[in-house]
């Protein structure tokens, strides 16, 4: 089954291309790609797309290979799964990951593809997908943490023609929008995505009119071939023929099982690179599965390699034939339909940590620590005092890992193009108040280069409603490298208006909130790089001055501060003592094995550790009544189900973890201010 391209002319004649033309077309396409972003930003309605830029553009050649874009080509996956014709004036639309080989990875991503014709010949494609804040399903936001099937996650649109021969299928659009909670948002966002594709279509046609279709297509071939040659040389330099292996984890599946292993081996066979995910955990029962399209993984690997080694290389799909991706069927990264996939962000982001570990073993000079490898979501919804439905979807930021060239950034997104939603916007359009938005000192791992700090956002809710949280790295730690230590985990503390409080699981839905309740949304930091005793004491002092490191945190670097200045003699003495009391510095510091983390989990996080995944075979007998694994112990939470009760939390009990005590102390300071 595959699409049939309908065209009167087939422009296959290759021509010579002047260097000036090559440069003009290359930069014109790059500009058109950014113009697509600008159109979306100015016309979308949801904060996720308009404010945070959660949409990804693409301009491709006639075969669907990306020549300008951000997320790699997903057209091949679509064409292989669509059984029909592609004709001039058509516009395609889908939100079904399984129908397009993971070209999109959950139902919230609405993908629009527009074939570009010039003089009756197909000359390229424009495409974009954007994350819709809601697509129906069992919870507002359509990211249910306890789903076991994609059918619980909202409307699923198979590959269809939204426009046929230039005519909109209005009944189709109305039917889809009837399934969502905020159809005005979805309609505006879909129109924005479509308008961006129309913009790219116009720019490509202008290039064909200026230079001719044959010259335009020949130029694209040169751009792709230039990339292939550059990447082949790069791979020979950085990827060894002997396999290297690395693994990392997604903490839990939202249903009490975890952690789930993502394991990858990397080696080179001639010019071809092999990425083999044998050893990755079997697909989860919960919604953390990630249907990983092979081209998307090629894009991840290529971008990471380019950024680490030679940022001047133009990124496109030309190198894809050089990367062989092997993903076991039925695994966390290749689940079988109808496995739930709505919360796939954690596995997607964790791939970057895995790639860092792999390439860092190949080229130690490029080794970076683990960082903010996810996009944690907060959803807050309900009816305000006027009976109007409100629904917030926001992506959180955290600590970028320390790198060979310097410190990690504090409070940054995993995706470089994402921006935060202004607090003024949130307070103007939603019934809440932002009481804190600040870095979390010492949350970045210590090292010669410091990991970026996570951030703390304090959400004061002004209307009754429900909250959903979609996060990770509460159990495992963002690892440090070459002597650097791990960053701090993320945590979520819900402080009730009556003064009681609870630790909220990282993945939960239907958390009832009332006016005056305060949620401390704390994200994790990046791991540190290198020996912390080699960090310049003046840099440590500067970090303390800026509020990024505490005075006690400075002592972990062996730096003693007196009246805000470095005490050089006491610093030398302390560093000598610390150096004498430790052994060899590990290349990777995870803060302990999974078994050790399980043993310390309750004391360190206030949450019970997740159960070992049962795999795709026989499931264990249901657990006896009581707190589900990964949920807050009874003494730290409401009497009802985790996050499901609208009753106030019970009075605080004396027992609490060190992390809880610290966060509670900070929360009180913020409230007092």
C-alpha positions as CSV (number, residue, x, y, z in Angstrom):
1,X,0.0,0.0,0.0
2,X,1.4,3.3,-1.0
3,X,0.3,6.6,-2.5
4,X,0.0,7.2,-6.3
5,X,1.4,10.5,-7.5
6,X,-0.7,12.0,-10.3
7,X,1.1,14.5,-12.6
8,X,1.1,15.3,-16.3
9,X,4.8,16.1,-16.5
10,X,7.8,14.4,-14.7
11,X,10.8,16.8,-14.4
12,X,13.6,14.3,-14.3
13,X,16.2,16.1,-16.5
14,X,19.3,17.0,-14.4
15,X,21.1,20.2,-15.4
16,X,24.2,22.0,-14.4
17,X,23.8,24.4,-11.5
18,X,25.9,27.5,-10.9
19,X,27.4,28.0,-7.4
20,X,25.5,31.3,-7.0
21,X,22.2,29.6,-7.8
22,X,23.0,26.9,-5.2
23,X,23.6,29.5,-2.5
24,X,20.4,31.5,-3.5
25,X,18.2,28.4,-3.4
26,X,19.7,27.1,-0.2
27,X,19.2,30.4,1.7
28,X,15.8,31.0,0.1
29,X,14.6,27.7,1.5
30,X,16.1,28.4,4.9
31,X,14.3,31.7,5.0
32,X,11.0,30.1,3.8
33,X,11.3,27.6,6.7
34,X,11.6,30.4,9.2
35,X,8.7,32.2,7.5
36,X,6.6,29.2,8.1
37,X,7.3,29.5,11.8
38,X,6.4,33.2,11.7
39,X,3.1,32.5,10.1
40,X,2.2,30.0,12.7
41,X,3.2,32.2,15.6
42,X,1.1,35.0,14.3
43,X,-2.1,33.1,13.5
44,X,-2.3,30.1,16.0
45,X,-4.5,30.5,19.1
46,X,-3.4,27.9,21.6
47,X,-0.5,28.9,23.9
48,X,1.4,25.7,23.2
49,X,1.8,26.6,19.5
50,X,1.5,30.4,19.5
51,X,3.6,31.1,22.6
52,X,5.8,28.0,23.0
53,X,6.2,27.2,19.2
54,X,5.4,23.5,19.6
55,X,5.1,23.1,15.8
56,X,7.7,21.7,13.3
57,X,8.0,22.8,9.6
58,X,9.3,21.0,6.6
59,X,10.1,21.7,3.0
60,X,11.0,18.6,0.9
61,X,11.9,17.6,-2.6
62,X,9.5,15.6,-4.8
63,X,10.6,12.4,-3.2
64,X,9.8,13.7,0.3
65,X,13.4,14.2,1.4
66,X,13.7,17.2,3.7
67,X,15.8,20.1,2.3
68,X,14.8,22.6,5.0
69,X,13.1,22.0,8.3
70,X,13.5,21.1,11.9
71,X,12.2,17.6,12.8
72,X,13.3,15.6,9.8
73,X,11.3,14.2,7.0
74,X,8.1,12.4,7.9
75,X,6.6,12.3,4.4
76,X,8.0,8.9,3.5
77,X,6.1,7.4,6.4
78,X,3.0,9.1,5.3
79,X,3.3,8.1,1.6
80,X,4.0,4.4,2.6
81,X,0.8,4.3,4.7
82,X,-1.6,6.2,2.4
83,X,-3.6,4.2,-0.1
84,X,-4.8,6.7,-2.6
85,X,-3.8,9.4,-5.1
86,X,-1.8,12.6,-4.7
87,X,-3.1,15.3,-7.0
88,X,-2.7,19.0,-7.5
89,X,-4.8,21.0,-5.1
90,X,-4.9,18.2,-2.5
91,X,-4.0,18.8,1.2
92,X,-3.6,15.8,3.5
93,X,-4.2,15.6,7.2
94,X,-3.6,12.9,9.8
95,X,-3.2,12.4,13.5
96,X,-2.8,8.6,13.5
97,X,0.8,7.5,14.4
98,X,0.2,3.9,13.4
99,X,-1.2,4.8,10.0
100,X,2.0,6.7,8.9
101,X,4.8,4.6,10.5
102,X,5.3,7.0,13.3
103,X,5.6,10.1,11.1
104,X,3.9,11.7,14.0
105,X,4.1,10.0,17.4
106,X,0.8,10.7,19.2
107,X,-2.7,11.9,18.4
108,X,-2.1,15.4,19.7
109,X,0.2,16.1,16.7
110,X,-1.9,17.1,13.7
111,X,0.1,16.8,10.5
112,X,-0.7,18.7,7.3
113,X,1.0,17.8,4.1
114,X,0.7,19.8,0.9
115,X,2.1,18.6,-2.4
116,X,3.7,21.4,-4.4
117,X,3.0,21.4,-8.1
118,X,4.5,23.6,-10.8
119,X,3.3,23.5,-14.4
120,X,1.5,20.2,-13.7
121,X,4.6,18.5,-12.2
122,X,5.2,17.6,-8.5
123,X,8.2,19.6,-7.4
124,X,8.1,19.2,-3.7
125,X,6.2,19.1,-0.4
126,X,5.4,21.5,2.4
127,X,4.4,20.0,5.7
128,X,4.1,20.9,9.3
129,X,2.7,19.3,12.4
130,X,1.7,21.0,15.6
131,X,0.7,19.8,19.1
132,X,-2.9,20.5,19.6
133,X,-3.7,21.3,23.3
134,X,-6.6,18.9,23.3
135,X,-7.9,16.3,20.9
136,X,-10.6,14.8,23.1
137,X,-10.2,11.6,25.0
138,X,-10.6,10.7,28.7
139,X,-8.8,13.8,30.2
140,X,-8.4,17.4,29.3
141,X,-5.2,17.8,27.3
142,X,-5.6,14.3,25.9
143,X,-2.4,13.0,27.6
144,X,-3.8,10.4,30.0
145,X,-1.1,9.0,32.1
146,X,-3.0,5.7,32.8
147,X,-4.2,4.9,29.3
148,X,-3.5,1.4,28.0
149,X,-4.8,2.0,24.4
150,X,-4.6,4.8,21.9
151,X,-8.4,4.8,21.7
152,X,-8.4,6.4,25.2
153,X,-6.3,9.3,24.0
154,X,-8.6,11.3,21.7
155,X,-9.8,11.5,18.2
156,X,-7.6,9.6,15.7
157,X,-7.7,10.9,12.1
158,X,-6.3,8.5,9.5
159,X,-4.5,9.9,6.5
160,X,-7.3,11.8,4.6
161,X,-7.7,14.6,2.1
162,X,-8.6,17.8,3.9
163,X,-8.7,19.5,0.6
164,X,-9.5,17.6,-2.6
165,X,-8.6,19.5,-5.8
166,X,-8.5,22.7,-3.9
167,X,-11.9,22.2,-2.2
168,X,-12.2,21.9,1.6
169,X,-14.0,18.9,3.0
170,X,-16.1,20.9,5.5
171,X,-18.0,17.8,6.8
172,X,-14.7,16.1,7.6
173,X,-13.4,19.1,9.5
174,X,-16.6,19.6,11.4
175,X,-16.6,15.9,12.4
176,X,-13.1,16.1,13.7
177,X,-13.6,19.3,15.6
178,X,-16.7,17.9,17.2
179,X,-14.5,15.5,19.2
180,X,-12.4,18.1,21.0
181,X,-13.0,20.4,24.0
182,X,-11.9,23.7,22.5
183,X,-12.7,23.5,18.8
184,X,-12.0,27.2,18.3
185,X,-8.4,26.6,19.3
186,X,-8.0,23.5,17.1
187,X,-9.6,25.2,14.1
188,X,-7.3,28.3,14.5
189,X,-4.2,26.1,15.0
190,X,-5.0,23.9,12.0
191,X,-5.5,26.9,9.8
192,X,-2.2,28.3,11.0
193,X,-0.4,25.1,10.1
194,X,-2.1,25.1,6.8
195,X,-1.2,28.7,6.1
196,X,2.4,28.0,6.9
197,X,2.4,25.2,4.3
198,X,0.8,27.6,1.7
199,X,3.6,30.1,2.4
200,X,6.2,27.4,1.7
201,X,4.3,26.4,-1.5
202,X,4.4,30.0,-2.7
203,X,8.2,30.4,-2.1
204,X,9.0,27.1,-3.9
205,X,6.9,28.1,-6.9
206,X,8.7,31.4,-7.0
207,X,12.0,29.6,-7.1
208,X,10.8,27.4,-9.9
209,X,9.5,30.5,-11.9
210,X,12.9,32.2,-11.4
211,X,15.2,29.4,-12.2
212,X,13.0,26.7,-13.8
213,X,11.8,23.4,-12.3
214,X,14.8,21.4,-13.7
215,X,17.3,23.8,-12.2
216,X,15.4,23.9,-8.9
217,X,15.2,20.1,-8.5
218,X,18.9,19.7,-9.6
219,X,19.9,22.2,-6.9
220,X,18.1,20.2,-4.3
221,X,19.9,17.0,-5.4
222,X,23.2,18.9,-5.0
223,X,22.3,20.1,-1.5
224,X,21.3,16.6,-0.5
225,X,24.5,15.0,-2.0
226,X,26.7,17.6,-0.4
227,X,25.2,16.8,3.0
228,X,25.7,13.0,2.3
229,X,29.4,13.5,1.5
230,X,30.0,15.7,4.5
231,X,28.2,13.4,6.9
232,X,30.0,10.3,5.5
233,X,33.3,12.0,6.3
234,X,32.1,13.0,9.7
235,X,30.9,9.5,10.6
236,X,34.3,8.0,9.6
237,X,35.9,10.5,12.0
238,X,33.7,10.0,15.1
239,X,32.0,6.6,14.9
240,X,34.2,3.5,15.5
241,X,33.8,0.1,13.9
242,X,33.8,-1.6,17.3
243,X,30.3,-1.3,19.0
244,X,29.7,0.9,21.9
245,X,26.6,0.6,24.1
246,X,24.7,2.9,26.4
247,X,21.4,2.8,28.2
248,X,19.1,5.2,30.1
249,X,15.6,4.9,31.6
250,X,12.1,6.3,31.5
251,X,11.2,6.3,35.2
252,X,7.7,4.8,35.1
253,X,4.6,4.3,32.9
254,X,2.1,6.2,35.0
255,X,0.6,2.9,36.2
256,X,3.2,2.0,38.7
257,X,5.8,0.0,36.6
258,X,9.3,1.1,35.8
259,X,11.9,2.1,35.1
260,X,11.9,1.2,31.3
261,X,15.3,0.7,29.6
262,X,16.3,2.4,26.4
263,X,19.4,0.6,25.2
264,X,21.3,1.3,22.1
265,X,24.5,0.0,20.4
266,X,26.4,2.1,17.9
267,X,29.1,1.1,15.4
268,X,30.1,1.7,11.8
269,X,30.3,-0.6,8.8
270,X,32.3,1.3,6.1
271,X,30.4,4.6,5.6
272,X,27.2,3.3,7.2
273,X,26.4,3.8,10.9
274,X,24.3,1.3,12.7
275,X,22.0,2.2,15.7
276,X,20.7,-1.0,17.2
277,X,18.1,-0.8,20.0
278,X,18.2,-4.5,21.0
279,X,17.9,-4.8,24.7
280,X,15.3,-2.0,25.0
281,X,12.4,-2.8,27.3
282,X,9.3,-4.3,25.9
283,X,6.4,-1.9,25.3
284,X,4.7,-0.5,28.4
285,X,1.2,-1.0,29.4
286,X,0.9,2.7,30.1
287,X,1.2,5.6,27.6
288,X,4.9,6.2,27.6
289,X,5.5,4.2,24.4
290,X,7.2,6.0,21.6
291,X,6.5,4.8,18.0
292,X,9.9,5.9,16.7
293,X,10.0,6.6,13.0
294,X,13.4,5.5,11.7
295,X,13.9,8.8,9.8
296,X,13.2,10.8,13.0
297,X,15.9,8.8,14.7
298,X,18.3,9.5,11.8
299,X,17.5,13.2,12.2
300,X,18.2,13.1,15.9
301,X,21.5,11.3,15.4
302,X,22.6,13.6,12.5
303,X,21.7,16.8,14.3
304,X,23.4,15.7,17.5
305,X,26.6,14.8,15.6
306,X,26.6,18.0,13.6
307,X,26.1,20.2,16.6
308,X,28.8,18.4,18.6
309,X,31.4,18.2,15.8
310,X,30.8,20.6,12.9
311,X,27.8,23.0,13.2
312,X,28.6,24.5,9.8
313,X,27.2,21.5,8.0
314,X,23.8,22.2,6.5
315,X,21.3,19.8,7.9
316,X,19.0,17.9,5.5
317,X,18.0,14.3,4.7
318,X,20.9,13.6,2.3
319,X,22.7,11.5,4.9
320,X,19.8,9.3,5.8
321,X,21.0,6.3,3.6
322,X,24.1,6.3,5.7
323,X,22.3,5.4,9.0
324,X,20.9,2.0,9.6
325,X,18.3,2.0,12.4
326,X,17.2,-1.3,14.0
327,X,14.3,-1.2,16.5
328,X,12.8,-4.4,17.9
329,X,9.1,-4.8,17.2
330,X,7.0,-4.7,20.4
331,X,9.6,-2.7,22.3
332,X,9.1,0.7,24.0
333,X,10.3,2.4,20.8
334,X,8.2,0.3,18.4
335,X,5.0,-0.6,20.1
336,X,2.2,-2.6,18.4
337,X,-1.2,-1.0,17.8
338,X,-3.2,-0.1,19.8
339,X,-0.6,0.6,22.5
340,X,-1.0,4.0,24.2
341,X,1.5,6.6,23.1
342,X,0.2,9.9,24.3
343,X,2.9,10.5,26.9
344,X,5.8,9.5,24.6
345,X,7.7,12.7,25.2
346,X,9.9,11.1,27.9
347,X,11.2,8.3,25.7
348,X,11.6,10.8,22.9
349,X,13.7,13.1,25.0
350,X,15.7,10.4,26.7
351,X,17.0,9.4,23.3
352,X,19.2,12.6,23.4
353,X,20.8,11.4,26.6
354,X,21.4,8.0,25.1
355,X,23.0,9.6,22.0
356,X,25.2,11.7,24.2
357,X,26.4,8.7,26.1
358,X,27.1,6.8,22.8
359,X,28.9,9.6,21.0
360,X,30.8,10.6,24.2
361,X,32.3,7.1,24.4
362,X,33.3,7.4,20.7
363,X,34.8,10.9,21.2
364,X,35.4,11.7,24.9
365,X,36.1,15.4,23.9
366,X,32.4,15.6,22.9
367,X,30.9,13.9,26.0
368,X,28.1,15.9,27.6
369,X,26.2,15.0,30.7
370,X,22.5,14.1,30.9
371,X,20.1,17.1,30.8
372,X,16.5,18.2,30.6
373,X,15.5,15.4,28.3
374,X,11.8,15.8,28.2
375,X,9.0,18.3,28.0
376,X,7.0,18.2,31.2
377,X,3.4,19.3,30.8
378,X,1.0,20.9,33.2
379,X,-2.7,20.9,32.4
380,X,-5.2,22.9,34.4
381,X,-8.9,23.0,33.4
382,X,-12.3,23.6,34.7
383,X,-15.2,26.1,34.7
384,X,-14.7,29.6,36.0
385,X,-17.1,31.6,38.0
386,X,-18.9,32.7,34.8
387,X,-19.4,29.1,33.7
388,X,-16.8,29.4,30.9
389,X,-14.5,26.5,30.2
390,X,-10.7,27.2,30.7
391,X,-7.9,24.9,29.8
392,X,-4.2,25.5,30.2
393,X,-1.5,23.4,28.6
394,X,2.1,24.5,29.4
395,X,5.5,23.0,28.8
396,X,8.1,23.3,31.6
397,X,11.8,24.1,31.3
398,X,14.8,22.7,33.2
399,X,18.6,22.4,33.3
400,X,20.7,21.9,30.2
401,X,23.6,19.5,30.8
402,X,27.2,20.7,31.4
403,X,29.4,20.3,28.3
404,X,33.1,20.2,27.5
405,X,32.9,23.8,26.5
406,X,31.1,25.2,29.6
407,X,28.2,25.2,32.0
408,X,24.7,24.1,31.1
409,X,22.0,26.7,30.7
410,X,19.6,27.3,33.6
411,X,15.9,26.8,33.0
412,X,15.9,26.1,29.3
413,X,13.8,24.0,27.0
414,X,14.9,20.7,25.5
415,X,13.9,22.1,22.1
416,X,16.0,25.2,21.3
417,X,13.2,27.0,19.5
418,X,10.7,26.7,22.3
419,X,10.0,29.8,24.5
420,X,8.3,30.1,27.8
421,X,4.7,31.4,28.1
422,X,4.9,34.8,29.7
423,X,3.6,34.9,33.2
424,X,1.5,38.0,32.3
425,X,-0.2,36.0,29.5
426,X,-1.0,33.2,32.0
427,X,-2.4,35.5,34.6
428,X,-4.5,37.4,32.0
429,X,-6.2,34.4,30.4
430,X,-6.3,31.8,33.2
431,X,-7.6,31.9,36.8
432,X,-4.3,31.5,38.4
433,X,-1.4,33.6,39.7
434,X,2.3,32.9,39.2
435,X,3.8,33.4,42.7
436,X,7.3,32.2,41.8
437,X,9.4,31.6,38.7
438,X,12.9,31.1,39.6
439,X,16.0,28.9,39.4
440,X,16.5,26.2,42.0
441,X,20.0,26.7,43.4
442,X,22.3,23.6,43.5
443,X,19.9,21.6,41.3
444,X,22.5,21.4,38.5
445,X,25.1,18.7,39.0
446,X,28.5,19.9,40.3
447,X,31.5,19.6,38.1
448,X,34.3,21.6,36.5
449,X,31.4,22.8,34.4
450,X,28.2,23.1,36.3
451,X,25.0,21.5,35.1
452,X,22.1,23.9,34.4
453,X,19.6,24.5,37.2
454,X,16.0,23.5,37.1
455,X,13.3,26.0,37.8
456,X,10.5,26.3,40.3
457,X,7.2,27.7,39.2
458,X,4.5,28.4,41.9
459,X,1.0,28.2,40.5
460,X,-1.7,29.7,42.8
461,X,-5.0,28.4,41.6
462,X,-7.9,30.9,41.8
463,X,-10.8,28.7,40.6
464,X,-11.7,25.0,41.4
465,X,-10.5,22.6,38.7
466,X,-8.4,19.7,37.9
467,X,-4.7,19.4,37.2
468,X,-2.8,16.8,35.2
469,X,1.0,16.4,35.4
470,X,3.1,14.7,32.7
471,X,6.8,14.5,33.8
472,X,9.7,12.2,34.5
473,X,13.2,12.0,36.2
474,X,11.6,11.8,39.6
475,X,13.2,8.4,40.2
476,X,16.4,8.2,38.2
477,X,18.9,11.1,38.1
478,X,20.3,13.1,35.2
479,X,23.8,11.6,35.3
480,X,27.1,13.5,35.4
481,X,30.2,12.6,33.5
482,X,34.0,12.5,33.9
483,X,33.7,13.2,37.7
484,X,30.7,15.5,37.5
485,X,27.8,14.6,39.7
486,X,24.2,14.1,38.8
487,X,21.7,16.9,38.7
488,X,18.8,17.0,41.2
489,X,15.5,15.2,40.3
490,X,12.2,17.0,39.6
491,X,9.4,17.1,42.2
492,X,5.9,18.4,42.5
493,X,4.5,19.6,45.8
494,X,0.8,20.6,46.2
495,X,0.3,22.9,49.1
496,X,-3.3,23.2,50.1
497,X,-4.9,26.5,51.1
498,X,-5.4,25.0,54.7
499,X,-1.6,24.5,55.0
500,X,-1.5,20.8,54.4
501,X,0.5,19.5,51.5
502,X,1.3,16.4,49.5
503,X,3.9,15.1,47.1
504,X,2.3,14.7,43.7
505,X,3.4,11.9,41.4
506,X,5.2,12.9,38.2
507,X,2.5,11.3,36.1
508,X,-1.1,11.8,37.3
509,X,-4.5,13.1,36.2
510,X,-7.6,14.4,38.0
511,X,-5.8,16.1,40.8
512,X,-8.6,18.3,42.3
513,X,-7.5,21.8,43.2
514,X,-9.4,24.6,45.0
515,X,-9.0,28.3,45.2
516,X,-5.9,29.2,47.2
517,X,-4.1,25.9,46.5
518,X,-0.4,26.3,45.5
519,X,1.5,23.9,43.2
520,X,5.3,24.0,43.3
521,X,6.3,22.7,39.9
522,X,10.0,21.9,40.3
523,X,12.0,20.6,37.3
524,X,15.3,18.8,37.3
525,X,18.8,20.0,36.7
526,X,21.5,19.0,34.2
527,X,24.4,16.7,35.2
528,X,27.8,18.1,35.8
529,X,31.0,17.7,33.7
530,X,34.5,17.1,35.0
531,X,36.1,17.2,38.4
532,X,34.3,19.8,40.6
533,X,37.5,20.4,42.5
534,X,39.0,21.9,39.3
535,X,36.3,24.6,39.0
536,X,37.6,28.1,39.4
537,X,36.8,29.2,42.9
538,X,35.9,32.7,41.7
539,X,33.4,31.2,39.3
540,X,31.8,29.3,42.2
541,X,31.7,32.6,44.2
542,X,30.1,34.3,41.2
543,X,27.4,31.5,41.0
544,X,26.7,32.1,44.7
545,X,26.4,35.8,44.1
546,X,23.9,35.2,41.3
547,X,21.8,32.8,43.4
548,X,22.6,29.8,41.3
549,X,24.6,28.0,44.0
550,X,24.2,28.3,47.8
551,X,27.0,28.8,50.3
552,X,26.6,25.2,51.4
553,X,26.6,24.2,47.7
554,X,29.9,25.9,47.2
555,X,31.4,23.7,49.9
556,X,30.7,20.7,47.6
557,X,33.1,22.3,45.2
558,X,35.6,22.6,48.1
559,X,35.2,26.4,48.0
560,X,34.9,28.2,51.4
561,X,33.4,31.6,51.3
562,X,33.7,34.2,54.1
563,X,31.8,37.4,53.9
564,X,31.1,36.7,50.2
565,X,34.8,36.2,49.3
566,X,36.8,33.1,48.6
567,X,39.0,32.1,51.6
568,X,41.9,30.8,49.5
569,X,43.7,28.9,52.3
570,X,40.7,27.2,53.7
571,X,39.6,26.3,50.1
572,X,42.9,24.6,49.4
573,X,42.7,22.7,52.6
574,X,39.1,21.6,52.0
575,X,39.8,20.6,48.4
576,X,42.8,18.5,49.6
577,X,40.6,16.8,52.2
578,X,37.8,16.0,49.6
579,X,40.3,14.7,47.1
580,X,41.9,12.4,49.6
581,X,38.6,11.0,50.7
582,X,37.3,9.8,47.3
583,X,38.3,7.2,44.8
584,X,38.6,7.2,41.1
585,X,36.2,9.5,39.3
586,X,33.6,7.6,37.3
587,X,33.0,8.3,33.6
588,X,29.3,8.2,34.2
589,X,27.8,9.0,37.6
590,X,24.1,8.0,37.8
591,X,23.8,8.5,41.6
592,X,23.5,4.8,42.1
593,X,22.2,1.6,40.4
594,X,18.5,1.1,39.8
595,X,18.4,-1.2,42.9
596,X,20.1,1.4,45.0
597,X,17.8,4.1,43.8
598,X,14.8,1.8,44.7
599,X,16.1,1.4,48.2
600,X,16.5,5.1,48.7
601,X,13.5,6.2,46.7
602,X,11.0,6.7,49.5
603,X,13.4,8.6,51.8
604,X,14.7,10.8,49.0
605,X,11.5,11.6,47.0
606,X,8.6,10.9,49.3
607,X,7.2,8.5,46.7
608,X,7.3,4.7,46.7
609,X,9.5,3.2,43.9
610,X,7.9,1.7,40.8
611,X,7.5,-2.0,40.3
612,X,9.8,-3.9,37.9
613,X,8.1,-3.9,34.5
614,X,6.4,-7.2,33.8
615,X,6.9,-7.1,30.1
616,X,4.5,-8.2,27.4
617,X,4.0,-11.6,29.0
618,X,1.9,-12.6,32.0
619,X,1.0,-9.7,34.2
620,X,1.4,-10.0,38.0
621,X,-1.7,-10.3,40.2
622,X,-3.2,-6.9,41.1
623,X,-1.5,-5.2,44.1
624,X,-3.5,-5.2,47.3
625,X,-5.4,-2.0,48.2
626,X,-3.2,0.8,49.2
627,X,-1.0,3.5,47.6
628,X,0.0,2.6,44.0
629,X,3.7,2.3,43.4
630,X,5.1,5.7,42.5
631,X,2.3,7.5,44.3
632,X,2.5,9.4,47.5
633,X,2.6,7.3,50.7
634,X,-0.5,7.7,52.9
635,X,1.2,9.8,55.5
636,X,2.0,12.5,52.8
637,X,-1.2,12.5,50.8
638,X,-4.9,12.8,50.9
639,X,-6.9,9.9,52.3
640,X,-8.5,9.3,48.9
641,X,-6.9,8.0,45.7
642,X,-3.7,9.7,44.6
643,X,-4.6,13.1,43.2
644,X,-8.2,12.0,42.8
645,X,-9.9,13.4,45.9
646,X,-11.4,16.8,46.2
647,X,-11.1,16.8,50.0
648,X,-8.4,18.7,51.7
649,X,-5.2,16.8,52.5
650,X,-4.9,15.5,56.0
651,X,-2.8,17.4,58.5
652,X,0.9,17.2,57.9
653,X,2.6,14.3,59.7
654,X,6.0,14.6,61.2
655,X,7.7,12.1,58.9
656,X,9.0,13.6,55.8
657,X,11.9,13.1,53.4
658,X,14.9,15.5,53.3
659,X,13.8,16.6,49.8
660,X,10.2,17.3,51.1
661,X,11.6,19.3,54.0
662,X,13.7,21.4,51.7
663,X,10.9,22.1,49.2
664,X,8.5,22.8,52.0
665,X,10.9,25.3,53.5
666,X,11.4,27.0,50.2
667,X,7.7,27.1,49.6
668,X,7.1,28.8,52.9
669,X,9.7,31.4,52.1
670,X,8.1,32.1,48.7
671,X,4.6,32.4,50.4
672,X,5.9,34.7,53.0
673,X,7.5,37.0,50.3
